[in-house]
Amino acid sequence: MRWVNRTPRRGAAFLLGALPLVVLAIAYIIAAAARHSANPADKILPLPGAMAEAMALLLFQADPLSGEYLFWADTAASLWRLGVGLGIATISTLLVGLVLGTLPPVRATLGPLVTAIAVVPPIALLPILFIAFGLGETAKVALIVVGVTPFMIRDVAGHVAALPREQVVKALTLGANSWGVMLRVALPQAMPRLIQALRLSLGPAWVFLISAEAIAADVGLGYRIFLVRRYLAMDVILPYVAWIAVLAVVMDFALSRSSRRLFGWAHAGAH
Amino acid sequence: MAMLSLKNLWVEYGDKVVLERISLDIAEGSFVSIVGPSGAGKSSLLRVILGQERPSRGTIALDGVPLPAECGPDRGVVFQRYSVFPHLTVLGNTLLGLEFSASPFTARLFGSNRRAAMDEAEAMLASVGLGDSRHLYPAQMSGGMQQRLAIAQALIKRPRILLLDEPFGALDPGIRADMHILITRLWREHGLTIIMVTHDIKEAFSLGTRVLTLDKRRHDPHAPHRYGAGVVYDLALTRKAAAGADDTSITIDANHNNGHD
């Protein structure tokens, strides 16, 4: 049978997908063991036991200075920043993207502005944000918002503007006004696309979060990674990176599931 | 008196003339089929009547009142594709027209108004043969069912004129025959005035009470875009009584030069 015609079954697909991860883990352990046999004090590739020990301190023991459980404090701070940033980005995308996509005069007025903002590398704006908003939470949230919103607006507005013209005409013949077209035709069809844009923005949002935390923060996953880097503490950095990956995958999965559940019509063939 | 009258209508895109000197009077209750070769401006004419496009010259009046250059609920439409909303169920699609007019702000209906509207929508769905499909989404239906839905969705607004833009062009021959029976029945029952653009000449003659043929009367081989299409044939078909509808006799109307002056 030709390879293009081989579709693995569900269980087989799961095993196939797990295989590279397992291979990677085994390769890491072999490499770490090799390094440790040469130098038992090696810090670059810590063994799983060392990682567990280092993480146990952060997970289960309160920090003597602040009295906080650092791992959980870092996670909560980072998720809060990410959540607020992405929340603001999503709501503004919905408002601006919908109006931009539906009303040609607004698109003519604001479209170039959104494009201009979108082409500026957000990290280049970080100093401005720090100067404008100080080194507190606002600047970090603002970086995420500035970083992902223009892309999301362009994506959603483009999708709405590309809805078949026939649909708008049909709605008008059914007695709709511009508001009605926006509310009953454009908005519901923009929602699945909005979730998709949000999923695609998760990666950049994490990049902006970690960058902002690395530069100026006193708590957060990115802050911790860049702090312990000074001590070559790979036994903390690697579990933190893995934890970020887990959080990102869970968010992506939750968004994809909720889109299928809420907007089943948009996922043809998934009924 | 004519219900819809077009006076000296021109449609031009830049220096390309698509339609020229279209003057027509369409009587209430007629079923007008528009045929013609590709590019003769059939769909342009329909879009102008619909209000989707503005004519470059001339006027259109409905019941003696000039039409605004915008689509409105007095003219319903069924396109070949994209006529129904993919995010609404069959019932939702049909209710939409009632909801838009009931509340300009929320565009929704609540309580007893909604129940009354649902009864009306379900009756309309039953009359197009979709009574059992009201919870399906368009993506779950065949092309023929989608067009039935599009017709129900348009008819619930009781439009003065129903415009059909190649509504059955993408359907299988068998389904198309069913749709012909359906549209003829609805046309009679609701006393509709229908203007239909079609590629299918047989369909044009079997359904219509009047067949218009659009084509270019003049042709400049060096500048083919300089002359637009006009109405070259305007045939009124007189039918026998409703019962024997399939036995149609064709007579050419005496004033078939209607569009020329």
Boltz contact constraints between the chains, C-beta under 6 A:
constraints:
  - contact:
      token1: [A, 164]
      token2: [B, 82]
      max_distance: 6.0
  - contact:
      token1: [A, 166]
      token2: [B, 79]
      max_distance: 6.0
  - contact:
      token1: [A, 166]
      token2: [B, 82]
      max_distance: 6.0
  - contact:
      token1: [A, 167]
      token2: [B, 82]
      max_distance: 6.0
  - contact:
      token1: [A, 169]
      token2: [B, 52]
      max_distance: 6.0
  - contact:
      token1: [A, 169]
      token2: [B, 71]
      max_distance: 6.0
  - contact:
      token1: [A, 170]
      token2: [B, 83]
      max_distance: 6.0
  - contact:
      token1: [A, 172]
      token2: [B, 71]
      max_distance: 6.0
  - contact:
      token1: [A, 173]
      token2: [B, 71]
      max_distance: 6.0
  - contact:
      token1: [A, 173]
      token2: [B, 75]
      max_distance: 6.0
  - contact:
      token1: [A, 173]
      token2: [B, 76]
      max_distance: 6.0
  - contact:
      token1: [A, 173]
      token2: [B, 77]
      max_distance: 6.0
  - contact:
      token1: [A, 174]
      token2: [B, 96]
      max_distance: 6.0
  - contact:
      token1: [A, 174]
      token2: [B, 97]
      max_distance: 6.0
  - contact:
      token1: [A, 174]
      token2: [B, 100]
      max_distance: 6.0
  - contact:
      token1: [A, 174]
      token2: [B, 157]
      max_distance: 6.0
  - contact:
      token1: [A, 175]
      token2: [B, 73]
      max_distance: 6.0
  - contact:
      token1: [A, 175]
      token2: [B, 100]
      max_distance: 6.0
  - contact:
      token1: [A, 175]
      token2: [B, 101]
      max_distance: 6.0
  - contact:
      token1: [A, 176]
      token2: [B, 100]
      max_distance: 6.0
  - contact:
      token1: [A, 180]
      token2: [B, 100]
      max_distance: 6.0
  - contact:
      token1: [A, 180]
      token2: [B, 107]
      max_distance: 6.0
  - contact:
      token1: [A, 183]
      token2: [B, 107]
      max_distance: 6.0
  - contact:
      token1: [A, 184]
      token2: [B, 107]
      max_distance: 6.0
  - contact:
      token1: [A, 188]
      token2: [B, 87]
      max_distance: 6.0
  - contact:
      token1: [A, 189]
      token2: [B, 87]
      max_distance: 6.0
  - contact:
      token1: [A, 265]
      token2: [B, 86]
      max_distance: 6.0
  - contact:
      token1: [A, 265]
      token2: [B, 87]
      max_distance: 6.0
  - contact:
      token1: [A, 265]
      token2: [B, 137]
      max_distance: 6.0
  - contact:
      token1: [A, 268]
      token2: [B, 139]
      max_distance: 6.0
